Amino acid sequence: MKFQLNPLASDILISIYVVVTLFFRFKLENNTEVSYLNSIVMGAAFVVILWALIKLKVLNPNWFGLFNKKSN
């Protein structure tokens, strides 16, 4: 049995994750002398983690219903 979140919980978790990681990156840049390249690499790493969770079907985003699938 695989751990999966429903679409609404996935959307909320992804939104919180994005806001927290952006806050973390901006706070780190202001408090320390982090170059922009390091910040971009950190951001890419955070995106890769999110992408991997979606690919493994742990997160099942519905994008808050913006992209509805057509049913036949």
C-alpha positions as CSV (number, residue, x, y, z in Angstrom):
1,M,0.0,0.0,0.0
2,K,1.3,3.4,-1.1
3,F,0.9,6.6,0.9
4,Q,-1.1,9.1,-1.2
5,L,-2.8,12.3,-0.3
6,N,-6.1,13.4,-1.8
7,P,-6.0,16.3,-4.4
8,L,-7.2,19.0,-2.0
9,A,-4.7,18.1,0.7
10,S,-1.9,17.9,-1.9
11,D,-2.8,21.4,-3.2
12,I,-2.7,22.8,0.3
13,L,0.6,21.1,1.2
14,I,2.2,22.2,-2.1
15,S,1.1,25.8,-1.4
16,I,2.5,25.8,2.1
17,Y,5.7,24.2,0.9
18,V,6.3,26.8,-1.7
19,V,5.6,29.7,0.7
20,V,7.9,28.3,3.4
21,T,10.7,27.5,1.0
22,L,10.6,31.0,-0.5
23,F,10.5,32.6,2.9
24,F,13.5,30.4,3.9
25,R,15.5,31.4,0.8
26,F,14.7,35.1,1.2
27,K,15.5,35.1,4.9
28,L,18.8,33.3,4.3
29,E,19.8,35.7,1.6
30,N,19.2,38.7,3.8
31,N,20.9,37.4,6.9
32,T,24.0,35.9,5.2
33,E,26.1,36.6,2.2
34,V,24.6,33.9,-0.1
35,S,25.3,34.4,-3.7
36,Y,22.4,34.4,-6.2
37,L,23.8,31.2,-7.8
38,N,23.6,29.4,-4.5
39,S,20.0,30.6,-4.0
40,I,19.1,29.4,-7.5
41,V,20.6,25.9,-6.7
42,M,18.7,25.8,-3.4
43,G,15.4,26.7,-5.2
44,A,16.1,24.0,-7.9
45,A,16.6,21.5,-5.1
46,F,13.3,22.4,-3.5
47,V,11.6,22.1,-6.8
48,V,13.2,18.7,-7.5
49,I,11.9,17.4,-4.1
50,L,8.4,18.6,-5.0
51,W,8.6,17.1,-8.5
52,A,9.8,13.7,-7.1
53,L,6.9,13.5,-4.7
54,I,4.4,14.2,-7.5
55,K,6.1,11.7,-9.8
56,L,6.0,9.0,-7.0
57,K,2.3,9.8,-6.7
58,V,2.6,10.8,-3.0
59,L,1.2,14.1,-3.9
60,N,-1.8,14.2,-6.4
61,P,-2.2,17.9,-7.2
62,N,-5.5,19.1,-8.7
63,W,-4.1,22.7,-9.0
64,F,-7.2,23.9,-7.1
65,G,-9.5,22.7,-10.0
66,L,-7.9,25.0,-12.6
67,F,-7.1,22.2,-15.0
68,N,-10.2,20.0,-15.1
69,K,-9.9,16.7,-16.9
70,K,-12.4,16.0,-19.5
71,S,-14.3,12.7,-18.9
72,N,-15.6,10.7,-21.8
